[in-house]
Amino acid sequence: MSGCRKVVTLLDAYADGELEPEHVLEIEGHLADCHGCSARLQLEHATRKSLRRQVYAQAQPSAAFSERILASLQAEAEREAVAELDGARRGGMLTWGSIVPLAAAAAIALLWSAKTGKSEASVHRAPTQVAASTGAVNFDQVLDELIDRHIDRSSPEVTEPSLLDGMEPQVGVPVHFPSLAQYGARWQGGKVVPIHNQRAASLRFLVDGHRMTVYVYNSERFPVATSLKRRVVRNEQSVYTGWKRGYSIATTDRHGVGYAVATDLGEEEGAEIVASLH
Amino acid sequence: MAALPRKLSDFEKEAMSHLSTLLAVGSRLTRSPSEAEDLVQDTLLKALRAREHFTPGSNMRAWLLRILTNTFINRYRRGGLERSVLDGPDADPLADGWIGASTMEAMRDPESRAMRALLEKEIVAALDELPEEFRLAVVLSDVEELSYKEISEIMGCPIGTVMSRLHRGRRLLKRRLYDHARSLGIVGPEEAVGAAPERDSVVDIASYRKKAGNS
C-alpha cells in the first residue's frame, strides 16, 4: 500500500498521543484499511503493555529498601532542621512538616473510635449516631473535600492499573481498578488523597471530555450519604446522589467499602457508575 | 516540641509515593538492583535538598526522574549517556517494512493484548541490550508514559532527538524480540527486506500453523 511508508513515520507519534489532529484522521483512515499497519500498531501496544508490566514486576521496592530510604530522608530532614535552628536563618517560616502530624494524630484517633458491625447501605445511620461514633463528622465538609480533590489538577501517582492494589495498606480497604469502559471512561491515573483526616483512593477518569473522580474508602470511618437523596438503582442497590458547587456526587457502600463519584456529568450518570462499582 | 517523634512531611510523603517508579527506571538505567537502590536513595536525598526548586502542583514524578537521570550521568557517565553504535539518522539496516503482518500477529497474545508470554519473559533483557540513550527514552515513554516535552526536559535534548531515539529504540527492541521469537520457533523466517507483505503473510501463516501444530 502506497500510504504505508508515510503512515509508518507517523505511527509512533500517533501511538504516543502526540500527533496533530489532522494527521490523526488521516492515520485512522489508513489503519481501517491496511492490515499491515494495524498489525504494526497492535504489536506496538502489546510491546508497551508487556514492557510496563515486566519493568515494574522486576523492580519492586522491598520493605527493607523502603525503610532505608525513609530513614535516610528523615535523617537528612532532621540534619537540616538542626542546621536551620543553629543558623536561625529563616525565622518564622512554616516548613512542609508543620501541619501533617496533627492530621495524622487525628486520623489515628478516628481509626480507634470507628464503629464496627454495621455495613450495608440499607441500614441507614441517623446523623446523631454518626456524630457520636466518629467525632462529629461534618458531612457537608466531607462533600466539599471530595469536590476540592476532584477539581485539583495535580498529576497522578499511579497510572498502571495493576499497581492500584498497592494502595490497600494506606486506604484500609481493597482497591481494584474499576472497569468503566462501558461508560466510555478513559483512565487517567490515581493517587491516595486525604479526605476528612482519612485516606481515600482517588481514581481519575475522563468521560466524554468530562472529568470524573471515583473515590474508594473505608465507609465505617466517614459515612457519606446523610444529606443526599436516596435512590434505588439496578439490583435494588441504594445509592445516594446530590449536587454541590455545580458537581454531582453519587455514593454507595458495599460491605464496608465506600464508593463515591464526583463529576460534572449529571446525577443519573454518577448514580449508574457508582452502582456498577464493587 | 523538638522532642516529639518526627512525622513525614508532605514533600517526603509525595516523594515516597514515587519510590517504585524511581526504582523501576533506575533499575533499567543501571541494570543492577543494588546500584539502582543506591541511585534512588541519592536521587531522593538530592530532591529533598532541592525541594524549594520544585513548583508544588507540577509533575513531581517527572521532576524526580530528571534528578535521577542527572544523578546517574554524574555518577557513572561523566561524558553523558552511552551513545548508539549505529550512527547517523536511520543508518541501520532495519527498514520499516522488514516484518510481515502475520509475523507481528504471531508475536502477540490476542487474549491479553500483550506479547506472547514466552516473549514477554524476555522483554526486559531485550530492553537492557539497547544503548542507554534509546533505553531511557523508551522507558520514559512506553513505561512511564511521559510526553515528548517532559522526556526532552529529563534527557536534556530537543524533542526531535527524543522522537528519533524512541523510534530507533523501539525498532531495535522489536528486532530483538523478533530474533527471540524466531529462535523459539514462534514465527517463521521473513522474506528479504522490502518483500511484498502479501507474500510474507502466506509463508508465515503456513509455517506458524505447522509449528503450532507440532507443539
Interface residues (C-beta under 8 A of the other chain):
Chain A: C4 R5 V8 T9 D12 A13 D16 E18 H35 G36 A39 R40 Q42 L43 E44 H45 A46 T47 R48 K49 S50 L51 R52 R53 Q54 V55 Y56 Q58 A59 Q60 P61 F65 S66 R68 I69 L70 S72 L73 Q74 E76 A77 E78 E80 T95 W96 G97 I99 V100 P101 A104 R153 S154 S155 E157 T159 L163 G166 K191 V192
Chain B: L4 R6 K7 L8 S9 D10 F11 E12 K13 E14 A15 M16 S17 H18 L19 S20 L23 A24 G26 S27 R28 P33 A36 E37 V40 Q41 L44 L45 L48 R49 R51 G57 S58 N59 M60 R61 D96 G97 G100 A101 S102 M104 E105 M107 R108 D109 S112 R113 A114 M115 L119 E120 K121 I123 V124 L127 V138 V139 S141 D142 V143 E145 S147 Y148 M163 L166 H167 R170 L173 K174 L177 P197
